């Protein structure tokens, strides 16, 4: 999950540099959602005693 968040963040950076603001914004939102889901799942796993 974190890997996909990083990939979408890199896509957003490249799109922003090239001037595609719509694609950059969408990729940033997707990356943010994936990162939040990753953090929530990591916290749940740590609280339950399992490794991430």
Wavefront OBJ file of the C-alpha trace (Angstrom):
o trace
v 0.000 0.000 0.000
v 2.804 2.384 0.848
v 4.500 1.490 -2.432
v 1.434 2.580 -4.412
v 1.208 5.816 -2.428
v 4.825 6.617 -3.289
v 4.254 5.731 -6.950
v 1.239 8.046 -7.187
v 3.200 10.794 -5.416
v 6.001 10.500 -7.974
v 3.437 10.579 -10.788
v 1.973 13.738 -9.241
v 5.404 15.375 -9.083
v 6.190 14.542 -12.692
v 2.776 15.726 -13.859
v 3.173 18.976 -11.922
v 6.584 19.637 -13.469
v 5.151 19.024 -16.930
v 2.189 21.322 -16.249
v -0.622 18.786 -16.009
v -2.285 20.218 -12.911
v -5.436 18.087 -13.158
v -3.532 14.833 -13.277
v -1.170 16.053 -10.553
v -4.074 16.900 -8.274
v -5.805 13.583 -8.847
v -2.608 11.614 -8.275
v -1.923 13.595 -5.098
v -5.381 12.816 -3.756
v -4.997 9.120 -4.531
v -1.561 9.066 -2.885
v -2.941 10.799 0.214
v -5.830 8.325 0.550
v -3.513 5.332 0.120
v -1.097 6.752 2.709
v -3.879 7.311 5.239
v -5.192 3.773 4.700
v -1.646 2.437 5.155
v -1.198 4.336 8.424
v -4.552 3.157 9.766
v -3.795 -0.470 8.885
v -0.301 -0.184 10.373
v -1.693 1.150 13.651
v -4.317 -1.596 13.795
v -1.651 -4.223 13.112
v 0.636 -2.830 15.788
v -2.168 -2.742 18.320
v -3.085 -6.347 17.566
v 0.542 -7.458 17.900
v 1.187 -8.354 14.273
v 3.967 -7.054 12.062
v 3.208 -4.728 9.166
l 1 2 3 4 5 6 7 8 9 10 11 12 13 14 15 16 17 18 19 20 21 22 23 24 25 26 27 28 29 30 31 32 33 34 35 36 37 38 39 40 41 42 43 44 45 46 47 48 49 50 51 52
